[in-house]
Amino acid sequence: MILEFGYGNGVQTVDVPDKNLLDVLVSNPMKHERTGADAVRFALENPIGSRKLRDLARPGQKVVIITSDISRPLPSFDVIPAVLDELSAAGVPDADITVVFGLGSHRNHTEEERIKLVGKAVYERVRCIDSDPSDCVRYGVTKRGTPVDITRSVAEADFRICLGNVEFHYFAGYSGGYKAIMPGCSTPAAIQANHRMMVEAAAHAGKIEGNPIREDIEEGGAMVGADFIVNAVLDEHKHIVYAAAGDVTLAHRDACAYLDRMYVKRIEKRADIVIVSQGGAPKDANLYQTQKALDNSKHAVRKGGTIILVGACPEGLGSKVFEEWLLEAEKPQDLIERVHKAFRLGGHKAAAIAMVLEDAQIDLVSEMDDDFVRRLFLTPRHSVQEAFDAAMERYGPDATVIAMPFGGATLPVEK
């Protein structure tokens, strides 16, 4: 079978014998009943595990709406207007409402970015600010040692509404839920304490129960409390195709279940060879972005197998810290040890690659120089066909193959 993989603005093809091909993983076909703002309004009318927002909020309360920053794909401008309508129905005046962008470890926004995130009408209607890690209130420390220091604007509110999109998160299991507050509105110290656990085996995409990072997030979040959430599921074009509202845990789990129905792919067994791509431009502009597909593909490859990672990466690595960590390491294990001692955004992606390398070889098909790729602990290949032929020679004529042409959007799970 001839398979195609997006590669920059073009495609790479490979001829995989039918007898070797176990599966081609693409998103599950689904008919979405509602999309965009319509999905949000339906969710608000049908909350999960909670009364309607208009029946919970009260006049006189200081209300905070916590939403995602510019680095996240949530279209806040499609969510917040409906939330404001609910608050108006509850009798809460606009003057008592603040939108807080949870920055996590990211930079502050420009005013133009804040307007872009919520839309001009919302920006002119209510106060919109960034979270401030330098001005926090201490709630305590989780049992795993994470300080729960929350930005004052959120900590001192009477009523907290968390917004977010739910997608697979490669060490927190899923995004969304309490993650808006903790560590979204916390401090670098909290992020370091929580994210250092990414090296633990149970910290991986699609896992909630027993995931130390997700459980730590929810323990810390519960110390603060969220009165209501609206979580959205997005398609590959970043449009809302489902929304869940209500109780912070029950609504979040409902959105996670919908995401699973879209993107979890059940496989009979892991393969000797996994061929994976982000789907081409702009998702494979650099290795920092392409890593998401790599991390999902690790769930499809057997121990000792090979992942053929297909990404043009015309911009190179895409992150200065990511590059520094990779080039400063003498061996992959150095990266895992380093992130456990001192989590740093950018460096964590280097550690994630090292964790995949513990179990599988990674052959990279890209535009980057061969010697540079080798310094990243990866094996350079010039085409998918070349990489596949080499892998078949390594594993023999009966080698098994799984293809993931949109690896960032599909999560393999063994049946």
N, C-alpha and C positions, 0 to 999 in steps of 0.2 A: 504494500500500500504506500502510495506517495503521500507524505504528510507535509503540511506547510506550517511554518512558525514565523510570526511577525518579527522583523529584524530592522530596526530603524524605520525608514519609510518604505521598505521593501519586504521581501520574504526570503526565508531560507527553506529549501526542500530537502527531504531525506526519504530514501526508499527503505521501508521496514517490511520484511517478509511477514505476511499475515500470520504464519504459524508462531512467530515470536511475539506478536503484539497482544498484550493482555487487555489493554483498554486505552481509549482516548478520552481524557477527562475534560468536559466542558460543563458550563453551568446548567442546572436542571431547568427544563422549560416550565415556566409558570405564568399564569394569567393573573395579573395584579388587578384587584377590584377597584382600587383608587390610587391616585398618585398625587404628588405635590401637596399643595395646601389642602386639597380635599381630603387626603389621607390623614392629615394632622387634625382637621376639624372633626372628622369621624372618630378619631381616637379620643379627642376631648369629650365628645358626646357619649362615648362608651368606655369609660375608664376601667382599668383592671385592678381589682382589690382595693378600690377607693371610691369615695363619693366624687362627684364632679368638682372641678377646680372652683367653679363659681359658688359651690356650697361649702368649700373649705376655707378659702381666704375671707378675711373680714375687714371692714373699714377700720382705719386706725393702725393697721399693721404696716410695718416697713417690709416690703416684699423685694426679694432679690431673685432675678432670673440669671442663672449661670449657664453660659453657652460657650461654644468652642472658639478657639482663636483661629487666625488666618491659616495656620498650617494644617487644619483639619477640613474635611470636605463637607461638613454639615451646612446646608443652605439655611442659615438662621433666618434669613429674610422670608422664607416660606413657613417658618414655625412661629416666630414671635408675634406676628400680628394676631393670630388666632388666640394665643395665650393672653395677650393684652385685652382682647375682647372678653374673655372669660373673667379676667380681673375687674374689668369695668362692670360686668354684670354682677360681680360680688360687691360692688360699691367702693372698690379701692381706687383712689384718685391717681392719676399719672405721676403726680409729684411724689408719691410714696413708693414708686417703683424704680429699681435700678437694675440695669443689665450689666453683668460682670463677665468679661471675657477671661476664662481660665487659661492663663498663660503656661502653667506648668513650668518648664525650664526654658521657654522661648522668650524672645525679645518682646518689648512693648510694641504696640501698633502705632501707625500714623493715624491721624484723624481720617484720612481718605480710606484707610483700611477698615476702620470701625464703621464708617458709613457703608462701605461695600458689604460688610458682613450682615448688617441688620436692615439695610435699606434706608433711604433718606427720611421717609415718613416716620419710621420708628426712632431714628436717631434724633429727630427734631421733637419727638413726642415725650421720650423718657431719657433719664440720665444713663449714659453708656460709658463704662470705665474698664480699665484693665485691672486684673488682680495685682496685688502689690506684696511680693514676698518679704519686703522689708518692714511691713506693718501687719503683724499677725497676732492672733490670740491662741494661746496654748490650751488644748483640750486634754492632753495627756499623751501617753505613749502606748502603742499597740504591744501585744504580747511578743511580737517578733522584733520589737525595738524601733519601730518607726515613729518619729515625733509627729504628733497631729497638731501642726501649727497652721491655722487657717486665716487667710486674708481678712482684715477687720470688717470690710464691707459685707462679707458673707457671714462672718461669725456673729455680728451684731444685728443681723436681720431677724425679724419675727417669723418670716415665712420664706422658705427656700424652694425654688423650682429648678430642677436640673434638666438641661437639654443635652442632647448628644446624638451621634449616629452610632449604630451598632455594626461593627465589622470584626472580622477575626483579628486578634492581636497576638503576635507571635510569642509573647511571654505572659501577658495578662489574661489570655484566653479569649476575651472579647473586649471591645471598647464599650463605652456607655455606662449607664447606671451611676453608681457612686463615684466613678472615675472623674466626673466633672468637678467634684469637690476635693477628692483626695486621690491623687496628688495635684489635680488641676489647679486648685486655688491654694496650694501650699508652698513649700520652700524647697530650694535645692537640697537641703539636708534630708528632707522627707523623701524626695525622689531618689536620692542616693540610697537611703536605707531600704526603700521598697524595691527598687529596680535591681539592686545587687543580687537579688534572689533569682534573676533570670537564668542563672547557670544551673538551677535545680531541674531535675528531669521532669517534674510535674508542672513546671511553668512553660506551657506551650499553647498554641492556638487551639481554640475549640474546647478548652477544659476549664471548668469552674470549680467543681468539687475537688478539694485536695490541691488546688493550685495555690501555692503560697503567696503569690503576688496578688491574685484576685481576692483571696481571703483576707489579706492584710489591708487591701484597699477598702473592702467592705466593713472590716472592723473599725478602721479609722473613720470612714464615712458615717458609720452609725453613731459614733461619739458626737458628731456634729448634728446629723439628722437632715433628711430631705423630706419635705412635706408632699412633693408631687414631682413626677418626671414626665417628660415627653422624649421618647427615643425613636429615631427614624432608621429605617433600613434603606440603603441606596443601591441603585443598580450600577453597572460598570460605567455609566455615563454620569454618575454622581447625582442622579435624580431620585427623589423620594418615591419609593414604591410601596412602603408600608410604614405605619407609625403605631406605637403603643404608648399609652398614657396611664398614669395612676400611681400605684404603689411602687416605691423605688426598686424593690426586688422583683415583685411579680410582673410588672410591666417590662422590666429589663429582660427577664427570662423569656417572656413571650416574644420579644423582638429577636432574641438570640435564636429561638426555635424557628422563627420565620427565615432568618438568615441561613440556618442550617438547611432548611428545605430548598433554598436557592442554590447553595454553594457546596454543601458537604457531598462528597463523592465516595460511595462505598466501594471498596476494592476487595477482591478475593484474597489477594496476597501481595506482598511487596515484590518489586521487580529487581532484576540485576541492573537494568539500565533505565533511567528516567530522563526523558528529554523535556525540558521546560523552558518556556519563554514568558515574558510579561505581555506579549502581544504586539510588540513594536512600539514606535514613537507615539506619544512622548514618554511612555512608561519605561522605556529602556534607555533614556538619555544618559544615565550614568549607573555605576554599579551600586550606589547607595539606594537607588530606586529599584533596580533589578533584584536586589537581595530579597525583596518580599516574595517573589516567585520561588527563589531558591529555598526559603525557609518553609514554604508550604510543600515543596517537592520532597523534603527530607522524610515526610510521612509516607512516601510511596516507594522509597528505595530500601533494599535490604542492607543489612550490615555487611560492609565489604563491597558494596555495589558502586556504581558510577552515576553521577548526575551530570548531564550535559546541559549547561546553562547557556541559553541563547539570548544575548543582549548586545546591541551594537555599541552602547556606551560611548558615543562620540564626545561627550563631555568628560570622559575619564571616570574618576571616582565620585565626584559630586559633593564631597565634604572634606574640608581641611583636616578636621579631627580624625575622621574615618581614615584618611590617607596617612596621617601621622602614626596612628596606632598600628596600622598594617605594616608600614615600612620600618617601624622601630622594633617590631617583634622578631625574635630569632626563630621562633617556632609557634605554631597555632596555640599551643597550651598557654603560652605567655599571655595571650589576649584574654583567655578565660579567667586566669588568675588576676589579671589587671582589672577587669570589669567588676569582679567580686570585691576587690579591695577599694576601688574608686570608680563607681559608675560615672560615665560621662557621655552625654548625648553625642552621637557620632561614633565614639569608641564602642558603644554597645552593638552597633551593626557589625563591626569587625569581630567582636567576640561571638556574635551569632554565626558568622561564617565559620569561625574556628570550631564551634560546637558541631556543625554539620560535618566538618572535616574529620572529626573523631570517628565517624562511622562510614564515611563514603569519600571517594575521590570526586573532585569537581573539575570537569573540563569546561573551559569558558570559550565560547565562540563570540568574539568581539572585534572591535577595531583597534583595541589597545595593543601596544608593542609586546611581543612575546616575552622578552626578558622582564619587562615590568610586571606582566601577569604572573610570571613565576615567582617574583618577589612577594606576591600576594598569597602564595601557597596554592595557586591554582595552575592547572595544566592548559596552556594556550592551544586553541585549535582554530583553523581558518575557515571551516565550514561545518555545518551540522553533519553532513555526509561523512566528512573526514573523521569527525569525533565518533560518530556511530560505528564506522568501520573499525576504528581502533578498539572501541569497547567490545565489539563482537569478537574480535581476535583475542581479546583478553578473557572473555567468558565462554567462548565456544559457540557452535552453531545453534545450540538450544537455549541460548540466553533469552530471558524474558524482558519485555519492554513495556513501559507505560509512558504515554505522551500527555503533556500538559501544555497545550498551546496558549492558555490564558492562566498561567500558574498563580498569579497574584489573587485571582478571584475564585479559585477552587481549592478545597481542603480535602485531601484524601484521608479516609478513615477505614481501617480494616474491619470487615464484617465480623 
